[in-house]
Amino acid sequence: MEEKIKELTLLLLYLNSWIEKEPYGEFHRAWKGYDFDILNALEDEHLIGGSTHKAKSTYLTEEGVEKAKELMKKYNIKED
């Protein structure tokens, strides 16, 4: 069950993300209003980053964006 929660959390982070331009590239950034244990697990898997305790948002890594796109196909979700 935990694996599905991680997948769906990553998918929700992606679906609710916005593109933020920074001097070193563009990132999908999202508010991190999800279970911190799950967020920590996603960060340990290098799917999200910048998730310090004081930060209210996180960003999806390139691997995280690719995984989220795979999950969209798995769960039959079409991007608008």
Backbone atoms as SQL, in Angstrom:
CREATE TABLE atoms (id INTEGER PRIMARY KEY, chain TEXT, resi INTEGER, resn TEXT, atom TEXT, x REAL, y REAL, z REAL);
INSERT INTO atoms VALUES
  (1, 'A', 1, 'MET', 'N', 0.820, -1.199, 0.000),
  (2, 'A', 1, 'MET', 'CA', 0.000, 0.000, 0.000),
  (3, 'A', 1, 'MET', 'C', 0.863, 1.261, 0.000),
  (4, 'A', 2, 'GLU', 'N', 1.994, 1.220, 0.746),
  (5, 'A', 2, 'GLU', 'CA', 2.852, 2.407, 0.821),
  (6, 'A', 2, 'GLU', 'C', 3.372, 2.804, -0.561),
  (7, 'A', 3, 'GLU', 'N', 3.663, 1.817, -1.404),
  (8, 'A', 3, 'GLU', 'CA', 4.165, 2.122, -2.751),
  (9, 'A', 3, 'GLU', 'C', 3.118, 2.888, -3.548),
  (10, 'A', 4, 'LYS', 'N', 1.856, 2.504, -3.442),
  (11, 'A', 4, 'LYS', 'CA', 0.781, 3.218, -4.147),
  (12, 'A', 4, 'LYS', 'C', 0.630, 4.637, -3.608),
  (13, 'A', 5, 'ILE', 'N', 0.761, 4.812, -2.304),
  (14, 'A', 5, 'ILE', 'CA', 0.673, 6.151, -1.715),
  (15, 'A', 5, 'ILE', 'C', 1.812, 7.020, -2.235),
  (16, 'A', 6, 'LYS', 'N', 3.017, 6.455, -2.322),
  (17, 'A', 6, 'LYS', 'CA', 4.148, 7.206, -2.872),
  (18, 'A', 6, 'LYS', 'C', 3.885, 7.589, -4.327),
  (19, 'A', 7, 'GLU', 'N', 3.382, 6.637, -5.102),
  (20, 'A', 7, 'GLU', 'CA', 3.090, 6.914, -6.511),
  (21, 'A', 7, 'GLU', 'C', 2.063, 8.032, -6.639),
  (22, 'A', 8, 'LEU', 'N', 0.994, 7.925, -5.888),
  (23, 'A', 8, 'LEU', 'CA', -0.082, 8.914, -6.005),
  (24, 'A', 8, 'LEU', 'C', 0.346, 10.278, -5.462),
  (25, 'A', 9, 'THR', 'N', 1.182, 10.293, -4.437),
  (26, 'A', 9, 'THR', 'CA', 1.704, 11.564, -3.933),
  (27, 'A', 9, 'THR', 'C', 2.569, 12.232, -4.982),
  (28, 'A', 10, 'LEU', 'N', 3.465, 11.461, -5.609),
  (29, 'A', 10, 'LEU', 'CA', 4.293, 12.018, -6.678),
  (30, 'A', 10, 'LEU', 'C', 3.416, 12.526, -7.818),
  (31, 'A', 11, 'LEU', 'N', 2.409, 11.774, -8.172),
  (32, 'A', 11, 'LEU', 'CA', 1.506, 12.172, -9.247),
  (33, 'A', 11, 'LEU', 'C', 0.777, 13.469, -8.892),
  (34, 'A', 12, 'LEU', 'N', 0.291, 13.588, -7.667),
  (35, 'A', 12, 'LEU', 'CA', -0.377, 14.819, -7.242),
  (36, 'A', 12, 'LEU', 'C', 0.594, 16.004, -7.210),
  (37, 'A', 13, 'LEU', 'N', 1.819, 15.773, -6.763),
  (38, 'A', 13, 'LEU', 'CA', 2.823, 16.843, -6.792),
  (39, 'A', 13, 'LEU', 'C', 3.013, 17.337, -8.225),
  (40, 'A', 14, 'TYR', 'N', 3.108, 16.396, -9.157),
  (41, 'A', 14, 'TYR', 'CA', 3.299, 16.764, -10.566),
  (42, 'A', 14, 'TYR', 'C', 2.079, 17.500, -11.116),
  (43, 'A', 15, 'LEU', 'N', 0.898, 16.966, -10.864),
  (44, 'A', 15, 'LEU', 'CA', -0.317, 17.569, -11.419),
  (45, 'A', 15, 'LEU', 'C', -0.590, 18.961, -10.852),
  (46, 'A', 16, 'ASN', 'N', -0.126, 19.227, -9.639),
  (47, 'A', 16, 'ASN', 'CA', -0.330, 20.528, -9.009),
  (48, 'A', 16, 'ASN', 'C', 0.879, 21.446, -9.141),
  (49, 'A', 17, 'SER', 'N', 1.860, 21.036, -9.891),
  (50, 'A', 17, 'SER', 'CA', 3.103, 21.813, -9.976),
  (51, 'A', 17, 'SER', 'C', 2.987, 22.951, -10.979),
  (52, 'A', 18, 'TRP', 'N', 3.899, 23.880, -10.847),
  (53, 'A', 18, 'TRP', 'CA', 4.049, 24.977, -11.791),
  (54, 'A', 18, 'TRP', 'C', 5.513, 25.032, -12.194),
  (55, 'A', 19, 'ILE', 'N', 5.780, 25.637, -13.346),
  (56, 'A', 19, 'ILE', 'CA', 7.156, 25.772, -13.830),
  (57, 'A', 19, 'ILE', 'C', 7.757, 27.022, -13.210),
  (58, 'A', 20, 'GLU', 'N', 8.893, 26.841, -12.575),
  (59, 'A', 20, 'GLU', 'CA', 9.607, 27.960, -11.982),
  (60, 'A', 20, 'GLU', 'C', 10.969, 28.075, -12.661),
  (61, 'A', 21, 'LYS', 'N', 11.240, 29.255, -13.173),
  (62, 'A', 21, 'LYS', 'CA', 12.518, 29.485, -13.853),
  (63, 'A', 21, 'LYS', 'C', 13.517, 30.023, -12.849),
  (64, 'A', 22, 'GLU', 'N', 14.655, 29.365, -12.795),
  (65, 'A', 22, 'GLU', 'CA', 15.728, 29.781, -11.905),
  (66, 'A', 22, 'GLU', 'C', 16.985, 29.955, -12.749),
  (67, 'A', 23, 'PRO', 'N', 17.989, 30.613, -12.215),
  (68, 'A', 23, 'PRO', 'CA', 19.205, 30.853, -13.003),
  (69, 'A', 23, 'PRO', 'C', 19.836, 29.585, -13.570),
  (70, 'A', 24, 'TYR', 'N', 19.632, 28.444, -12.922),
  (71, 'A', 24, 'TYR', 'CA', 20.257, 27.198, -13.389),
  (72, 'A', 24, 'TYR', 'C', 19.258, 26.231, -14.013),
  (73, 'A', 25, 'GLY', 'N', 18.114, 26.720, -14.438),
  (74, 'A', 25, 'GLY', 'CA', 17.169, 25.881, -15.164),
  (75, 'A', 25, 'GLY', 'C', 15.725, 26.097, -14.762),
  (76, 'A', 26, 'GLU', 'N', 14.850, 25.282, -15.321),
  (77, 'A', 26, 'GLU', 'CA', 13.432, 25.314, -15.011),
  (78, 'A', 26, 'GLU', 'C', 13.085, 24.086, -14.187),
  (79, 'A', 27, 'PHE', 'N', 12.180, 24.267, -13.227),
  (80, 'A', 27, 'PHE', 'CA', 11.777, 23.165, -12.368),
  (81, 'A', 27, 'PHE', 'C', 10.270, 23.148, -12.204),
  (82, 'A', 28, 'HIS', 'N', 9.738, 21.958, -12.035),
  (83, 'A', 28, 'HIS', 'CA', 8.345, 21.795, -11.621),
  (84, 'A', 28, 'HIS', 'C', 8.358, 21.930, -10.106),
  (85, 'A', 29, 'ARG', 'N', 7.733, 22.976, -9.571),
  (86, 'A', 29, 'ARG', 'CA', 7.699, 23.203, -8.127),
  (87, 'A', 29, 'ARG', 'C', 6.267, 22.979, -7.645),
  (88, 'A', 30, 'ALA', 'N', 6.123, 22.425, -6.437),
  (89, 'A', 30, 'ALA', 'CA', 4.800, 22.128, -5.890),
  (90, 'A', 30, 'ALA', 'C', 4.804, 22.350, -4.382),
  (91, 'A', 31, 'TRP', 'N', 3.640, 22.695, -3.842),
  (92, 'A', 31, 'TRP', 'CA', 3.489, 22.820, -2.400),
  (93, 'A', 31, 'TRP', 'C', 3.554, 21.438, -1.790),
  (94, 'A', 32, 'LYS', 'N', 4.173, 21.330, -0.640),
  (95, 'A', 32, 'LYS', 'CA', 4.339, 20.007, -0.039),
  (96, 'A', 32, 'LYS', 'C', 3.395, 19.788, 1.133),
  (97, 'A', 33, 'GLY', 'N', 2.131, 19.707, 0.856),
  (98, 'A', 33, 'GLY', 'CA', 1.115, 19.468, 1.873),
  (99, 'A', 33, 'GLY', 'C', 0.777, 17.992, 1.996),
  (100, 'A', 34, 'TYR', 'N', 1.789, 17.146, 1.980),
  (101, 'A', 34, 'TYR', 'CA', 1.585, 15.707, 2.038),
  (102, 'A', 34, 'TYR', 'C', 2.377, 15.125, 3.203),
  (103, 'A', 35, 'ASP', 'N', 2.134, 13.891, 3.524),
  (104, 'A', 35, 'ASP', 'CA', 2.804, 13.196, 4.616),
  (105, 'A', 35, 'ASP', 'C', 4.324, 13.312, 4.466),
  (106, 'A', 36, 'PHE', 'N', 4.979, 13.776, 5.535),
  (107, 'A', 36, 'PHE', 'CA', 6.416, 14.013, 5.453),
  (108, 'A', 36, 'PHE', 'C', 7.225, 12.730, 5.298),
  (109, 'A', 37, 'ASP', 'N', 6.747, 11.620, 5.834),
  (110, 'A', 37, 'ASP', 'CA', 7.451, 10.357, 5.635),
  (111, 'A', 37, 'ASP', 'C', 7.456, 9.967, 4.163),
  (112, 'A', 38, 'ILE', 'N', 6.344, 10.195, 3.489),
  (113, 'A', 38, 'ILE', 'CA', 6.259, 9.902, 2.055),
  (114, 'A', 38, 'ILE', 'C', 7.151, 10.859, 1.276),
  (115, 'A', 39, 'LEU', 'N', 7.097, 12.153, 1.621),
  (116, 'A', 39, 'LEU', 'CA', 7.965, 13.121, 0.947),
  (117, 'A', 39, 'LEU', 'C', 9.434, 12.765, 1.148),
  (118, 'A', 40, 'ASN', 'N', 9.795, 12.357, 2.351),
  (119, 'A', 40, 'ASN', 'CA', 11.183, 11.960, 2.605),
  (120, 'A', 40, 'ASN', 'C', 11.571, 10.748, 1.766),
  (121, 'A', 41, 'ALA', 'N', 10.661, 9.792, 1.628),
  (122, 'A', 41, 'ALA', 'CA', 10.935, 8.610, 0.808),
  (123, 'A', 41, 'ALA', 'C', 11.121, 9.001, -0.657),
  (124, 'A', 42, 'LEU', 'N', 10.281, 9.916, -1.156),
  (125, 'A', 42, 'LEU', 'CA', 10.421, 10.376, -2.542),
  (126, 'A', 42, 'LEU', 'C', 11.747, 11.108, -2.732),
  (127, 'A', 43, 'GLU', 'N', 12.164, 11.861, -1.717),
  (128, 'A', 43, 'GLU', 'CA', 13.448, 12.559, -1.807),
  (129, 'A', 43, 'GLU', 'C', 14.598, 11.553, -1.757),
  (130, 'A', 44, 'ASP', 'N', 14.489, 10.532, -0.923),
  (131, 'A', 44, 'ASP', 'CA', 15.521, 9.493, -0.855),
  (132, 'A', 44, 'ASP', 'C', 15.678, 8.781, -2.196),
  (133, 'A', 45, 'GLU', 'N', 14.587, 8.689, -2.947),
  (134, 'A', 45, 'GLU', 'CA', 14.620, 8.052, -4.269),
  (135, 'A', 45, 'GLU', 'C', 14.988, 9.048, -5.371),
  (136, 'A', 46, 'HIS', 'N', 15.332, 10.263, -5.001),
  (137, 'A', 46, 'HIS', 'CA', 15.746, 11.334, -5.924),
  (138, 'A', 46, 'HIS', 'C', 14.655, 11.707, -6.916),
  (139, 'A', 47, 'LEU', 'N', 13.393, 11.617, -6.491),
  (140, 'A', 47, 'LEU', 'CA', 12.270, 12.009, -7.339),
  (141, 'A', 47, 'LEU', 'C', 11.839, 13.442, -7.063),
  (142, 'A', 48, 'ILE', 'N', 12.126, 13.927, -5.850),
  (143, 'A', 48, 'ILE', 'CA', 11.897, 15.329, -5.502),
  (144, 'A', 48, 'ILE', 'C', 13.144, 15.834, -4.786),
  (145, 'A', 49, 'GLY', 'N', 13.249, 17.155, -4.659),
  (146, 'A', 49, 'GLY', 'CA', 14.406, 17.736, -3.983),
  (147, 'A', 49, 'GLY', 'C', 14.061, 19.055, -3.338),
  (148, 'A', 50, 'GLY', 'N', 15.021, 19.602, -2.586),
  (149, 'A', 50, 'GLY', 'CA', 14.833, 20.900, -1.961),
  (150, 'A', 50, 'GLY', 'C', 13.759, 20.898, -0.900),
  (151, 'A', 51, 'SER', 'N', 13.561, 19.770, -0.266),
  (152, 'A', 51, 'SER', 'CA', 12.455, 19.613, 0.674),
  (153, 'A', 51, 'SER', 'C', 12.928, 19.777, 2.114),
  (154, 'A', 52, 'THR', 'N', 13.580, 20.894, 2.413),
  (155, 'A', 52, 'THR', 'CA', 14.042, 21.114, 3.775),
  (156, 'A', 52, 'THR', 'C', 12.841, 21.322, 4.691),
  (157, 'A', 53, 'HIS', 'N', 13.061, 21.183, 5.967),
  (158, 'A', 53, 'HIS', 'CA', 11.956, 21.286, 6.929),
  (159, 'A', 53, 'HIS', 'C', 11.281, 22.653, 6.907),
  (160, 'A', 54, 'LYS', 'N', 12.022, 23.711, 6.633),
  (161, 'A', 54, 'LYS', 'CA', 11.443, 25.055, 6.648),
  (162, 'A', 54, 'LYS', 'C', 10.760, 25.419, 5.331),
  (163, 'A', 55, 'ALA', 'N', 11.127, 24.741, 4.246),
  (164, 'A', 55, 'ALA', 'CA', 10.567, 25.060, 2.937),
  (165, 'A', 55, 'ALA', 'C', 9.113, 24.607, 2.850),
  (166, 'A', 56, 'LYS', 'N', 8.288, 25.421, 2.219),
  (167, 'A', 56, 'LYS', 'CA', 6.879, 25.071, 2.053),
  (168, 'A', 56, 'LYS', 'C', 6.610, 24.426, 0.703),
  (169, 'A', 57, 'SER', 'N', 7.632, 24.431, -0.147),
  (170, 'A', 57, 'SER', 'CA', 7.469, 23.805, -1.458),
  (171, 'A', 57, 'SER', 'C', 8.669, 22.911, -1.726),
  (172, 'A', 58, 'THR', 'N', 8.523, 22.087, -2.732),
  (173, 'A', 58, 'THR', 'CA', 9.573, 21.183, -3.165),
  (174, 'A', 58, 'THR', 'C', 9.617, 21.232, -4.684),
  (175, 'A', 59, 'TYR', 'N', 10.624, 20.627, -5.288),
  (176, 'A', 59, 'TYR', 'CA', 10.642, 20.552, -6.742),
  (177, 'A', 59, 'TYR', 'C', 10.790, 19.106, -7.175),
  (178, 'A', 60, 'LEU', 'N', 10.280, 18.819, -8.349),
  (179, 'A', 60, 'LEU', 'CA', 10.415, 17.486, -8.915),
  (180, 'A', 60, 'LEU', 'C', 11.703, 17.436, -9.722),
  (181, 'A', 61, 'THR', 'N', 12.501, 16.393, -9.512),
  (182, 'A', 61, 'THR', 'CA', 13.709, 16.205, -10.297),
  (183, 'A', 61, 'THR', 'C', 13.307, 15.745, -11.697),
  (184, 'A', 62, 'GLU', 'N', 14.280, 15.698, -12.597),
  (185, 'A', 62, 'GLU', 'CA', 13.984, 15.188, -13.939),
  (186, 'A', 62, 'GLU', 'C', 13.450, 13.762, -13.855),
  (187, 'A', 63, 'GLU', 'N', 14.058, 12.965, -12.967),
  (188, 'A', 63, 'GLU', 'CA', 13.590, 11.591, -12.776),
  (189, 'A', 63, 'GLU', 'C', 12.164, 11.581, -12.232),
  (190, 'A', 64, 'GLY', 'N', 11.864, 12.522, -11.336),
  (191, 'A', 64, 'GLY', 'CA', 10.528, 12.614, -10.769),
  (192, 'A', 64, 'GLY', 'C', 9.477, 12.968, -11.802),
  (193, 'A', 65, 'VAL', 'N', 9.818, 13.897, -12.690),
  (194, 'A', 65, 'VAL', 'CA', 8.891, 14.282, -13.754),
  (195, 'A', 65, 'VAL', 'C', 8.647, 13.097, -14.681),
  (196, 'A', 66, 'GLU', 'N', 9.710, 12.384, -15.052),
  (197, 'A', 66, 'GLU', 'CA', 9.558, 11.219, -15.936),
  (198, 'A', 66, 'GLU', 'C', 8.717, 10.133, -15.271),
  (199, 'A', 67, 'LYS', 'N', 8.974, 9.877, -13.993),
  (200, 'A', 67, 'LYS', 'CA', 8.203, 8.872, -13.257),
  (201, 'A', 67, 'LYS', 'C', 6.737, 9.292, -13.167),
  (202, 'A', 68, 'ALA', 'N', 6.476, 10.581, -12.915),
  (203, 'A', 68, 'ALA', 'CA', 5.100, 11.075, -12.835),
  (204, 'A', 68, 'ALA', 'C', 4.385, 10.891, -14.174),
  (205, 'A', 69, 'LYS', 'N', 5.094, 11.127, -15.262),
  (206, 'A', 69, 'LYS', 'CA', 4.484, 10.934, -16.590),
  (207, 'A', 69, 'LYS', 'C', 4.168, 9.463, -16.833),
  (208, 'A', 70, 'GLU', 'N', 5.044, 8.563, -16.366),
  (209, 'A', 70, 'GLU', 'CA', 4.769, 7.130, -16.469),
  (210, 'A', 70, 'GLU', 'C', 3.536, 6.767, -15.646),
  (211, 'A', 71, 'LEU', 'N', 3.427, 7.366, -14.465),
  (212, 'A', 71, 'LEU', 'CA', 2.282, 7.089, -13.594),
  (213, 'A', 71, 'LEU', 'C', 0.982, 7.605, -14.201),
  (214, 'A', 72, 'MET', 'N', 1.056, 8.694, -14.948),
  (215, 'A', 72, 'MET', 'CA', -0.147, 9.197, -15.625),
  (216, 'A', 72, 'MET', 'C', -0.657, 8.146, -16.597),
  (217, 'A', 73, 'LYS', 'N', 0.263, 7.505, -17.310),
  (218, 'A', 73, 'LYS', 'CA', -0.136, 6.441, -18.239),
  (219, 'A', 73, 'LYS', 'C', -0.689, 5.248, -17.470),
  (220, 'A', 74, 'LYS', 'N', 0.001, 4.878, -16.385),
  (221, 'A', 74, 'LYS', 'CA', -0.422, 3.727, -15.583),
  (222, 'A', 74, 'LYS', 'C', -1.836, 3.909, -15.050),
  (223, 'A', 75, 'TYR', 'N', -2.146, 5.111, -14.587),
  (224, 'A', 75, 'TYR', 'CA', -3.461, 5.392, -14.005),
  (225, 'A', 75, 'TYR', 'C', -4.440, 5.992, -15.018),
  (226, 'A', 76, 'ASN', 'N', -4.046, 5.969, -16.289),
  (227, 'A', 76, 'ASN', 'CA', -4.898, 6.422, -17.390),
  (228, 'A', 76, 'ASN', 'C', -5.384, 7.865, -17.197),
  (229, 'A', 77, 'ILE', 'N', -4.439, 8.761, -16.898),
  (230, 'A', 77, 'ILE', 'CA', -4.740, 10.181, -16.723),
  (231, 'A', 77, 'ILE', 'C', -4.139, 10.919, -17.910),
  (232, 'A', 78, 'LYS', 'N', -4.954, 11.713, -18.566),
  (233, 'A', 78, 'LYS', 'CA', -4.481, 12.486, -19.715),
  (234, 'A', 78, 'LYS', 'C', -4.169, 13.902, -19.283),
  (235, 'A', 79, 'GLU', 'N', -3.049, 14.414, -19.789),
  (236, 'A', 79, 'GLU', 'CA', -2.656, 15.785, -19.476),
  (237, 'A', 79, 'GLU', 'C', -3.436, 16.746, -20.361),
  (238, 'A', 80, 'ASP', 'N', -3.937, 17.821, -19.764),
  (239, 'A', 80, 'ASP', 'CA', -4.708, 18.813, -20.534),
  (240, 'A', 80, 'ASP', 'C', -3.816, 19.630, -21.422);
